[in-house]
Amino acid sequence: MRLALLAVLLSIPVRAKACGLALLLAVDVSGSVDPGEYELQMRGLAEALRDGLVSEALVRAEAAVALVQWTGSTRQTLSIPWTRMRNFDDVADLAVAVESTGRKWRNFSTAIGEALVFARRQFDTAPDCARRVIDVSGDGVSNEGVSPQDQRAALRARGITVNALAIEASVDDLTAYFWENVITGDGAFVATAASFTDYPDRIREKLIREVVQQLACAAPHCRAAGDEG
């Protein structure tokens, strides 16, 4: 499977736009995430970026990547600004920056809608890319601030897709909540981690689906990820 994806990826012609993807990684740092779980998220995300398929796809797309930490309604921060992935050194440097990023907050609520508003505004300064994606991860339902469901129209108007990773650590059926209230856009999807320990494997698989397969499906005669034959 990985070799097949790589073969398709390498066959993709260069896009008209120099940037194929603007990807904003939005990481939950609310009070339900303990210090060890925060470290699991950041190390897992860094290792996912180092995956051969993911790094190849980011470079092929000359992608722009940014990292946001979010928690309560007034607490979101751009921890890593938009950074272009023009070569493998850029990806390696980004991975180091991700795993070195200190936690901004520790003891606040879960404001997913506010996080999406903040994330959407970051695209005001993003490069002009063919695709715009917010990758939001979290371990709880929104319990403060504006409703995430109410942000869908504004996100669609900006051409932004929202995908999610539900960490089923403390809330029953969080995956269903994210499907119903958070994700938006063509081909949007929710991945599930059974726990924070499961997060590193799931975020790697999610980025492969999100970055590699979606980029590959810009090629002729390709089915989008999740399509049935």
C-alpha positions as CSV (number, residue, x, y, z in Angstrom):
1,M,0.0,0.0,0.0
2,R,2.7,2.4,1.0
3,L,4.7,1.6,-2.2
4,A,1.6,2.1,-4.4
5,L,0.9,5.4,-2.8
6,L,4.5,6.5,-3.3
7,A,4.5,5.5,-7.0
8,V,1.3,7.5,-7.6
9,L,2.7,10.4,-5.7
10,L,5.9,10.5,-7.7
11,S,3.8,10.5,-11.0
12,I,1.9,13.6,-10.2
13,P,2.7,16.5,-12.5
14,V,3.7,19.9,-11.0
15,R,0.6,22.0,-10.2
16,A,-0.1,25.4,-11.7
17,K,0.1,26.9,-8.2
18,A,3.5,26.6,-6.5
19,C,1.8,25.7,-3.2
20,G,-0.4,22.6,-3.3
21,L,-1.5,22.7,0.3
22,A,-1.8,25.0,3.3
23,L,-2.1,22.8,6.4
24,L,-2.8,24.2,9.8
25,L,-2.3,21.7,12.7
26,A,-4.5,22.7,15.7
27,V,-3.5,20.9,18.9
28,D,-5.7,20.7,22.0
29,V,-4.0,21.8,25.2
30,S,-7.1,22.1,27.4
31,G,-7.2,21.1,31.1
32,S,-8.1,17.5,30.3
33,V,-4.7,17.0,28.6
34,D,-2.0,16.2,31.2
35,P,1.7,17.0,30.6
36,G,2.5,13.4,29.5
37,E,-0.4,13.5,27.0
38,Y,0.8,16.8,25.7
39,E,4.3,15.3,25.1
40,L,2.7,12.3,23.3
41,Q,0.9,14.6,21.0
42,M,3.9,16.7,20.1
43,R,6.3,13.8,19.7
44,G,3.8,11.8,17.7
45,L,3.1,14.7,15.4
46,A,6.8,15.3,14.8
47,E,7.3,11.6,14.0
48,A,4.4,11.7,11.6
49,L,5.9,14.6,9.8
50,R,9.2,12.6,9.5
51,D,7.3,9.6,7.9
52,G,8.7,9.1,4.4
53,L,5.3,9.3,2.6
54,V,4.3,12.4,4.5
55,S,7.5,14.3,4.0
56,E,7.6,13.4,0.3
57,A,4.1,14.6,-0.2
58,L,4.7,17.9,1.7
59,V,7.8,18.6,-0.4
60,R,6.1,17.7,-3.7
61,A,3.3,20.1,-2.8
62,E,5.7,22.8,-1.6
63,A,3.2,22.9,1.3
64,A,2.9,25.6,3.9
65,V,2.4,24.3,7.5
66,A,1.5,26.1,10.7
67,L,0.8,25.0,14.3
68,V,-1.8,26.4,16.7
69,Q,-2.3,25.5,20.3
70,W,-5.9,26.0,21.6
71,T,-8.0,25.6,24.7
72,G,-10.5,28.1,26.2
73,S,-12.5,30.8,24.4
74,T,-9.8,33.5,24.6
75,R,-6.8,31.2,24.5
76,Q,-5.4,30.3,21.1
77,T,-1.9,31.0,19.9
78,L,0.1,30.5,16.6
79,S,3.0,28.5,18.0
80,I,4.7,28.0,14.6
81,P,3.9,30.4,11.8
82,W,3.3,29.4,8.1
83,T,6.5,27.6,7.0
84,R,7.1,26.4,3.5
85,M,8.2,22.8,2.9
86,R,10.4,23.2,-0.2
87,N,12.9,20.4,0.6
88,F,13.4,17.6,3.1
89,D,15.5,19.8,5.4
90,D,12.5,22.1,5.8
91,V,10.4,19.1,6.9
92,A,13.0,17.9,9.3
93,D,13.3,21.4,10.8
94,L,9.6,21.6,11.2
95,A,9.5,18.3,13.0
96,V,12.2,19.6,15.5
97,A,10.2,22.8,16.0
98,V,7.0,20.8,16.7
99,E,8.6,18.5,19.3
100,S,10.4,21.5,20.9
101,T,7.2,23.6,21.2
102,G,6.4,24.4,24.9
103,R,2.9,24.2,26.1
104,K,1.1,27.6,26.3
105,W,-1.7,26.8,28.8
106,R,-2.7,24.0,31.1
107,N,-5.9,24.5,33.0
108,F,-8.7,25.8,30.8
109,S,-11.8,24.7,28.9
110,T,-12.4,23.2,25.5
111,A,-13.5,25.9,23.0
112,I,-13.4,24.1,19.6
113,G,-15.5,26.8,17.8
114,E,-13.2,29.5,19.0
115,A,-10.2,27.5,17.9
116,L,-11.8,27.2,14.4
117,V,-12.4,30.9,14.2
118,F,-8.8,31.6,15.2
119,A,-7.5,29.0,12.7
120,R,-9.6,30.4,9.9
121,R,-8.1,33.8,10.4
122,Q,-4.6,32.5,10.1
123,F,-5.3,31.8,6.4
124,D,-5.4,35.6,5.9
125,T,-1.6,35.4,5.9
126,A,-1.1,31.9,4.4
127,P,0.4,31.5,0.9
128,D,-1.9,31.1,-2.0
129,C,-2.3,27.3,-2.0
130,A,-4.5,24.9,-4.0
131,R,-5.9,23.3,-0.9
132,R,-6.6,24.7,2.6
133,V,-6.9,22.3,5.5
134,I,-7.3,22.6,9.3
135,D,-6.3,19.4,11.1
136,V,-7.8,19.7,14.6
137,S,-7.2,17.1,17.3
138,G,-9.0,17.0,20.7
139,D,-10.2,14.8,23.5
140,G,-13.5,16.5,24.4
141,V,-16.6,18.2,23.2
142,S,-16.7,22.0,23.0
143,N,-17.9,23.4,26.3
144,E,-17.2,27.1,26.0
145,G,-17.5,29.9,23.4
146,V,-19.1,29.8,20.0
147,S,-20.5,26.6,18.5
148,P,-18.1,24.7,16.2
149,Q,-21.1,23.8,14.0
150,D,-21.9,27.4,13.4
151,Q,-18.4,28.0,11.9
152,R,-19.0,25.7,8.9
153,A,-20.4,28.3,6.5
154,A,-17.5,30.7,7.1
155,L,-15.0,28.0,6.7
156,R,-16.6,26.8,3.4
157,A,-16.7,30.3,2.1
158,R,-12.9,30.5,2.5
159,G,-12.5,27.1,0.8
160,I,-11.1,25.5,4.0
161,T,-11.6,21.8,4.8
162,V,-11.6,20.8,8.5
163,N,-10.5,17.2,9.4
164,A,-10.4,15.9,12.9
165,L,-8.7,13.4,15.2
166,A,-10.9,12.4,18.1
167,I,-8.9,11.1,21.1
168,E,-11.4,8.8,22.9
169,A,-9.8,9.2,26.3
170,S,-12.5,10.7,28.4
171,V,-15.7,11.3,26.4
172,D,-17.9,8.5,25.0
173,D,-18.3,8.5,21.2
174,L,-16.3,11.6,20.6
175,T,-15.8,10.5,17.0
176,A,-19.5,10.9,16.3
177,Y,-19.5,14.3,17.9
178,F,-16.7,15.5,15.6
179,W,-18.5,14.0,12.6
180,E,-21.7,15.9,13.5
181,N,-20.3,19.2,14.7
182,V,-16.7,19.9,13.7
183,I,-15.6,18.6,10.3
184,T,-16.5,20.4,7.1
185,G,-15.6,20.5,3.4
186,D,-15.4,18.0,0.5
187,G,-13.9,14.7,1.6
188,A,-13.6,15.8,5.3
189,F,-13.1,13.0,7.7
190,V,-12.6,12.0,11.4
191,A,-9.8,9.7,12.5
192,T,-10.0,8.0,15.9
193,A,-7.3,7.4,18.6
194,A,-8.5,5.0,21.4
195,S,-6.2,6.9,23.8
196,F,-3.3,9.4,23.9
197,T,-1.0,6.4,23.7
198,D,-2.6,5.5,20.4
199,Y,-2.3,9.1,19.1
200,P,1.2,8.8,17.4
201,D,0.1,6.0,15.1
202,R,-3.3,7.5,14.3
203,I,-1.9,11.0,13.5
204,R,0.6,9.4,11.1
205,E,-2.1,7.5,9.4
206,K,-4.3,10.6,9.3
207,L,-1.5,12.7,7.7
208,I,-1.0,10.0,5.1
209,R,-4.6,10.1,4.2
210,E,-4.9,13.8,4.4
211,V,-1.7,14.8,2.6
212,V,-0.5,11.9,0.5
213,Q,-3.7,10.4,-0.7
214,Q,-5.5,13.7,-1.3
215,L,-2.5,15.0,-3.3
216,A,-2.3,11.7,-5.2
217,C,-6.0,12.1,-6.1
218,A,-5.3,15.2,-8.0
219,A,-3.8,12.9,-10.6
220,P,-6.1,11.6,-13.4
221,H,-8.2,8.5,-12.9
222,C,-7.6,8.5,-9.1
223,R,-10.3,7.8,-6.5
224,A,-10.4,10.1,-3.5
225,A,-9.6,8.5,-0.1
226,G,-12.6,6.8,1.3
227,D,-14.4,6.3,-2.1
228,E,-15.9,2.9,-2.8
229,G,-15.1,1.0,-6.0
